[in-house]
Amino acid sequence: MSPHPRPPGDEDDDDRPPPGVPASAVATGAGLGLPRVPEGYRSGFACFVGRPNAGKSTLTNALVGQKVAITSSRPQTTRHTVRGILHRPSAQLVLVDTPGLHRPRTLLGQRLNDLVLATLAEVDVVGFCLPADQAVGPGDRWIAEQLLPLAQGRRGTPLVAVVTKTDLVPRDRLAKHLVEVADLGPWADVVPVSATAGQQVDVVEDVLLGHLPEGPPMYPDGELTDEPEAVMVAELVREAALEGVRDELPHSLAVVVEEMGPRPAADGGERADGMLDVHVQLFVERDSQKGIVIGKGGSRLREVGTHARAGIEALLGVPVFLDLRVKVAKDWQRDPRKLARLGF
Ligand SMILES: Nc1nc2c(ncn2[C@@H]2O[C@H](COP(=O)(O)OP(=O)(O)OP(=O)(O)O)[C@@H](O)[C@H]2O)c(=O)[nH]1
C-alpha cells in the first residue's frame, strides 16, 4: 500500500496512513498549504530496527537535526513510535522510530514486537542498525529472519543494513564487520555511519531517500515530528528517571502525563510568560522500585524533575511547573488491563 495523499478525484482507495500517522496529516496535501511539488519529488516512510542500544534513536536525531527521539545509555527506552521528518528540496522522509525487535518474554514484549512488525509492514524502506563495535550475533540473525518476509513480500520493501557507531572501531575491523553484515541478508545497501561523529549521515540519508517512491510531501515544511506533545513530555520524564539507575528499571517504568495546561495568572487571566502546569505519574511495579525512583528524602525525584523540566522547557519554549508523582502498579507489564490503561 502507499501512504501518500492523493489529489481529490484520484480513485485509488489504497491510501490509508500507516499506523500511528494521523489521517489529518496525510489526507490532502492541498489543505496543508503545501507549495507546488517539483518533478520527481519523492516521499515516504522509513523505519530503523535493530537490537536495543544499536543507535537507532541517535541516528534518527542526527538525520532530523534536532532531538526528537529519546536516547539513553540504557536499552529499551523507546516505547513510542516517535517520528522525525526530513525535509529536502527534492524529497521528504518520515522516520518512524520503534523499540528494538527482540524475542518476547512478557506480554509487554509481545505487544512491542507486534507494534514494530505492524509498522514495518507499512513503511517504504527499513534500516537495520547493527553496531560496528559488537560482533554479529544470534540476536541480529533473529532480526534478519523477521525482516526477510518484508523483502520477499508483495511490496518488496528494500532493506538497508546500517552499520552504526563506526567511530568505535578501527578501519580493518570495520571492513570485516561490513562483510559479515553483507552476508546476513538480502540488503539493498550496506552503509556504515557514525551518528555521534557525524560521519556518513548524509550517505544514509541519500540511500534512504533513494528508496522512496515518487509522491508529494505528506507534512508541511518545517514540521519535525507529529508526536503529541504529551507523549514527548512523558518520554523526557522517563529518560530523566532512568538515568543512572539499576538495569531492571527500564522495563518496569511507565510514565503518563495526567494533565498539561496553562497556569492561570493571579487574576484568573492568561500569564504573560505562558507558564504550563504539567502533572505526571510515574508507574513502577514494586515498592522497592518506588524507593529507587524517589531516592533518600525525595532527593532523586527532585533531580529527575529538574532535569526533565529543562528538557520540557526547551521542547515547548515556555516555563514549566512540573509535578511528579510515583505510584506502584503491581505487575503492570503482565496485566492486560493495566497495560491498556498505560496506553500499551
Ligand atoms: N560512539 C558512538 N556511540 C553511539 C553512536 N550512536 C549511538 N551511540 C550511543 O549508543 C547508545 C544507544 O543509542 P540509542 O540511539 O539510544 O540506541 P537505540 O537503538 O535507539 O536504543 P533503544 O531505544 O534501546 O532501542 C547511546 O549511549 C548513544 O549515545 C555512534 O555513532 N557512536
The ligand as an SDF file (V2000), in Angstrom:
LIG
                    3D

 32 34  0  0  0  0  0  0  0  0999 V2000
   30.3030    6.1820   19.9320 N   0  0  0  0  0  0  0  0  0  0  0  0
   29.0560    6.1950   19.4350 C   0  0  0  0  0  0  0  0  0  0  0  0
   28.0160    5.9700   20.2590 N   0  0  0  0  0  0  0  0  0  0  0  0
   26.7660    5.9840   19.7330 C   0  0  0  0  0  0  0  0  0  0  0  0
   26.5430    6.2220   18.3410 C   0  0  0  0  0  0  0  0  0  0  0  0
   25.2110    6.1460   18.1200 N   0  0  0  0  0  0  0  0  0  0  0  0
   24.6300    5.8890   19.3160 C   0  0  0  0  0  0  0  0  0  0  0  0
   25.5660    5.7910   20.2940 N   0  0  0  0  0  0  0  0  0  0  0  0
   25.3460    5.5290   21.7360 C   0  0  0  0  0  0  0  0  0  0  0  0
   24.7420    4.2580   21.8900 O   0  0  0  0  0  0  0  0  0  0  0  0
   23.7800    4.2730   22.9480 C   0  0  0  0  0  0  0  0  0  0  0  0
   22.4440    3.8020   22.4310 C   0  0  0  0  0  0  0  0  0  0  0  0
   21.9800    4.6870   21.4250 O   0  0  0  0  0  0  0  0  0  0  0  0
   20.4180    4.8700   21.1110 P   0  0  0  0  0  0  0  0  0  0  0  0
   20.3370    5.7690   19.9390 O   0  0  0  0  0  0  0  0  0  0  0  0
   19.6670    5.2330   22.3510 O   0  0  0  0  0  0  0  0  0  0  0  0
   20.0460    3.3710   20.7110 O   0  0  0  0  0  0  0  0  0  0  0  0
   18.6320    2.7560   20.3130 P   0  0  0  0  0  0  0  0  0  0  0  0
   18.8980    1.7190   19.2930 O   0  0  0  0  0  0  0  0  0  0  0  0
   17.6780    3.8370   19.9440 O   0  0  0  0  0  0  0  0  0  0  0  0
   18.2300    2.0880   21.6760 O   0  0  0  0  0  0  0  0  0  0  0  0
   16.8050    1.5270   22.2020 P   0  0  0  0  0  0  0  0  0  0  0  0
   15.8990    2.7110   22.3460 O   0  0  0  0  0  0  0  0  0  0  0  0
   17.1900    0.9180   23.4940 O   0  0  0  0  0  0  0  0  0  0  0  0
   16.3380    0.5140   21.2100 O   0  0  0  0  0  0  0  0  0  0  0  0
   23.7540    5.7220   23.4500 C   0  0  0  0  0  0  0  0  0  0  0  0
   24.5840    5.7930   24.6030 O   0  0  0  0  0  0  0  0  0  0  0  0
   24.3370    6.5110   22.3070 C   0  0  0  0  0  0  0  0  0  0  0  0
   24.9930    7.7040   22.7220 O   0  0  0  0  0  0  0  0  0  0  0  0
   27.6830    6.4640   17.4900 C   0  0  0  0  0  0  0  0  0  0  0  0
   27.6010    6.6950   16.2800 O   0  0  0  0  0  0  0  0  0  0  0  0
   28.9130    6.4270   18.1100 N   0  0  0  0  0  0  0  0  0  0  0  0
  1  2  1  0
  2  3  2  0
  2 32  1  0
  3  4  1  0
  4  5  2  0
  4  8  1  0
  5  6  1  0
  5 30  1  0
  6  7  2  0
  7  8  1  0
  8  9  1  0
  9 10  1  0
  9 28  1  0
 10 11  1  0
 11 12  1  0
 11 26  1  0
 12 13  1  0
 13 14  1  0
 14 15  2  0
 14 16  1  0
 14 17  1  0
 17 18  1  0
 18 19  2  0
 18 20  1  0
 18 21  1  0
 21 22  1  0
 22 23  2  0
 22 24  1  0
 22 25  1  0
 26 27  1  0
 26 28  1  0
 28 29  1  0
 30 31  2  0
 30 32  1  0
M  END
$$$$
